[in-house]
Structures are given as C-alpha cells and as structure tokens.
Amino acid sequence: MNEATIAARIRYLRKSHDYTLDDMAYFIDSTRYILSSVEKQKNSPTIRLILQIADAMNTTPEWILGIDNALIPPEQSYDENN
C-alpha cells in the first residue's frame, strides 16, 4: 500500500466531484483537517475513513488503496500525477 497513491486517489475523487475539503468532510462525516492531512500525506487514513470515502464517492476501497486499477469507473480517467 503506497501512501502517495492513496493520497492522490482521495484528492482525485474529491476534485472529480468538484468538492472542497469541507464538502467532502461533510459527506463522509469527518473533518477538513483529517482529509487535508491525509491528502498531504501527513497522516495515514484509517480503514473507517477509506470505507466512508469509497461509499460516498461510489468507488471501492481496493481502488483507493491502489490494489485494483481495473475498478476505475469507465467514464472517468485517472492520472495519478494530477
């Protein structure tokens, strides 16, 4: 599990929905501070946070964790460097 991949994918999900940190925090019942610290790789996300994000963003925990790239929704493209 690569923390840079996880952080990049969480940020990608947030931005692809045009959500601010505050918006996403609201939808996953978390805080802006927690999301920001995960996206900046200052803290690792908890399993609970990954599950909440996957559920709210209509994806899978495996995709967020970088385990399965095939689970990217076909209408979206993903660039890890974005």
N, C-alpha and C positions, 0 to 999 in steps of 0.2 A: 504494500500500500504506500503510494507516493503522496506525501502531504502537498506537494506543489500541484499535482494533478487534482487532488480533492479540492483544494482552494480554488483552482482555476475553473473547475466544473461548477462549483457552487456559485461563483461570481458569474459565470456564463448563464446559468439558469436564471439568476436574478435579473441580469441585464436583458436577456432574451424576452423577458416578460415586462420589461420597462419598469421594474420595481426599484425603489430606493431601498436602502438598508432598513429604514423604518417600515416601509410597506411589507417587505418580506418578513421582518421580525414579527409584525402583527399577524400575518397569515400562518406562521409556524409557532406562534405563542412563545417567542423568545425575545431577545433584546438586540438592539442595534449594535451594542458593544460586543456581544458574543459573535454575531455574524462578521463584524468588521475584523475582529481578532482572528477568526478562522480564515477569512479571505486573505488577510495579510500574513498568514502562517505564524502568528504569534501564539496561538493555541490550537490544539487538535480538536476536531469536532467529536462530540460524544456519539455513541450509537443512536441514542434517542434523537439527537439533532439531525443526523443523517436520515433517519427514518421519517422524521417530520418534514424535512425538505423534499425528500423523494415523493412523499404523499402529496404535498401541496403543489409541487411543480410537475406532477404527472410523469414521473420517471421512476427509476429503480435505484435502490441503494447500491447495487452492483455497478451501475453506470457511474454514479457519483464517486465510488471508490476506485474506478478505473479497472474493474475486474472484467467487465464485458462491454466492449465498444460497440457491439452489434445492436445494443439496445437503444441506440440513439434514435429518436423519432425521425422517420424518413423525410418529413417536411422541413427539418432543420439540419443545418450543417454545423459542425463543431470544429473550431480551431483552438487548440489548447494554448496557443500563443496570443489569443485575443483577450 
